Amino acid sequence: MKRSASRSPVPAQPRAPRPVPSFRPAARSHWIRAGDSGIHGRGVYAQVPIPDGTRVIEYVGEKITKAEAERREAQRLIAEREGRDACVTIFILNQRHDLDGRSPRNTARFINHSCAPNCRADTIRGRIWIVARRDIAEGEELTFDYGYGFKHWARHPCRCGASRCAGYIVGAAQRWRLRRKLRGQRRAKL
């Protein structure tokens, strides 16, 4: 026998406002497609020629606090030590928040680093856009400079293959430091 719910009249209550999601919907772009990369794992390729200055795709994900970003980075480092996939997907958004792009909706997370990038990441009105730095040919892999700091350079080997590749992923402004350190290490071995 089925139970029936009582049908006593309940006074109408005002609805609470719906919470604003901390992430944006899927980023799609007719400019690009994802595929296997010669640089690292997966990559993103131009589906059609992309003109210089074009906003190619938005880097979307979960907006998190700096404390949460540090917690997730600690988890990522543990995964890396255990030999599991440990790609960095957290972008600095502003002084209070970061953006974790680990979401499967975020195709931009597959864009690899290069020491000679054809794109850049711009923060425009609180949103991160991948923007073409020059004209990009159809079929060319999209890359940008991840801009990592110098402190943990040894954790991030670079596989970009650019003629002036520093060998490790550090921001362009820090590459001179890295080159000097590597030269010193080579000399010390001799």
TIZAMAR-906863 format. One line per 4 residues: number of its first residue (from 1); their letters; for each residue x, y, z of C-alpha. Coordinates in pm, whole numbers, plus 50000, padded with zeros to 5 digits. Layout:
N
NUM	a	X/Y/Z  ... $
end
This chain:
190
1	mkrs	50000/50000/50000  50137/50344/49902  50169/50624/50148  50010/50947/50051 $
5	asrs	50156/51279/50145  49932/51504/50347  49797/51784/50139  49760/52047/50408 $
9	pvpa	49804/52397/50271  50150/52539/50338  50196/52915/50328  50407/53024/50032 $
13	qpra	50761/53107/50131  50979/53344/49934  51244/53159/49739  51603/53208/49835 $
17	prpv	51816/53347/49555  51994/53078/49354  52364/53060/49431  52591/53189/49160 $
21	psfr	52814/52905/49039  53183/52953/49103  53258/52831/48750  53155/52933/48401 $
25	paar	52989/52708/48145  53193/52516/47890  53437/52715/47685  53389/52647/47317 $
29	shwi	53558/52806/47024  53524/52755/46650  53891/52853/46619  54041/52544/46781 $
33	ragd	54030/52169/46841  54208/51949/47097  54437/51664/46997  54755/51476/47084 $
37	sgih	55056/51704/47123  55420/51667/47030  55504/51896/47323  55321/51721/47608 $
41	grgv	55015/51497/47634  54720/51676/47477  54736/52007/47293  54515/52261/47119 $
45	yaqv	54541/52330/46746  54410/52601/46517  54114/52465/46320  54122/52768/46090 $
49	pipd	54374/53051/46048  54362/53276/46358  54442/53648/46316  54673/53832/46556 $
53	gtrv	54485/53977/46855  54193/53730/46841  54040/53612/47169  54065/53244/47091 $
57	ieyv	53905/53083/47398  53824/53164/47758  54007/52970/48030  53717/52859/48250 $
61	geki	53698/52675/48580  53618/52699/48945  53691/53028/49122  53873/52942/49445 $
65	tkae	54042/53127/49731  54420/53149/49760  54407/52912/50061  54216/52653/49857 $
69	aerr	54463/52697/49570  54752/52623/49809  54571/52312/49940  54515/52186/49584 $
73	eaqr	54876/52256/49492  54990/52046/49788  54765/51762/49664  54906/51803/49312 $
77	liae	55263/51773/49443  55175/51452/49628  55022/51310/49309  55333/51412/49116 $
81	regr	55562/51232/49366  55344/50921/49332  55382/50930/48953  55020/51023/48879 $
85	dacv	54904/51292/48635  54981/51622/48804  54931/51899/48550  54907/52252/48686 $
89	tifi	54567/52399/48597  54540/52682/48851  54560/53035/48713  54614/53345/48926 $
93	lnqr	54299/53555/48885  54356/53841/49129  54491/53903/49481  54210/53708/49649 $
97	hdld	54113/53437/49403  54254/53186/49158  54086/52984/48885  54115/52605/48883 $
101	grsp	54072/52495/48521  54069/52120/48590  53711/52100/48465  53647/51879/48161 $
105	rnta	53457/52176/48013  53783/52370/47989  53947/52291/47654  54198/52573/47718 $
109	rfin	54363/52361/47991  54526/52159/47711  54720/52458/47573  55086/52383/47634 $
113	hsca	55372/52611/47738  55631/52735/47494  55936/52956/47535  55834/53106/47196 $
117	pncr	55454/53125/47238  55198/53222/46974  54936/53321/47235  54917/53504/47566 $
121	adti	54679/53488/47861  54499/53817/47933  54272/53887/48229  53985/54099/48100 $
125	rgri	53712/54204/48344  53783/53913/48577  53793/53653/48299  54101/53484/48154 $
129	wiva	54126/53484/47774  54379/53313/47553  54465/53572/47287  54668/53523/46967 $
133	rrdi	55003/53711/46980  55051/53676/46606  54876/53521/46307  54844/53146/46366 $
137	aege	54825/52904/46072  54562/52632/46045  54691/52314/46213  54951/52497/46426 $
141	eltf	54958/52410/46797  54859/52695/47028  55100/52773/47312  55154/53042/47572 $
145	dygy	55416/53124/47835  55296/52979/48165  55502/53244/48344  55608/53026/48638 $
149	gfkh	55833/53185/48897  56199/53100/48934  56175/52945/49282  56067/52594/49174 $
153	warh	56213/52587/48823  56347/52230/48853  55994/52090/48901  55886/52196/48553 $
157	pcrc	56100/52071/48262  56012/52230/47928  55958/52023/47614  55858/52302/47376 $
161	gasr	56149/52256/47136  56181/52630/47062  56523/52740/46938  56572/52953/47254 $
165	cagy	56407/52705/47493  56532/52755/47847  56490/52385/47928  56250/52458/48215 $
169	ivga	55918/52639/48235  55981/52980/48387  55841/53317/48287  56024/53512/48017 $
173	aqrw	56136/53772/48271  56314/53499/48473  56480/53301/48194  56807/53496/48217 $
177	rlrr	56832/53384/48581  56769/53025/48486  57027/53031/48207  57286/53178/48444 $
181	klrg	57212/52911/48706  57235/52629/48449  57565/52769/48314  57702/52775/48669 $
185	qrra	57595/52414/48725  57759/52302/48399  58084/52481/48492  58082/52324/48839 $
189	kl	58067/51976/48679  58378/52043/48468 $
end
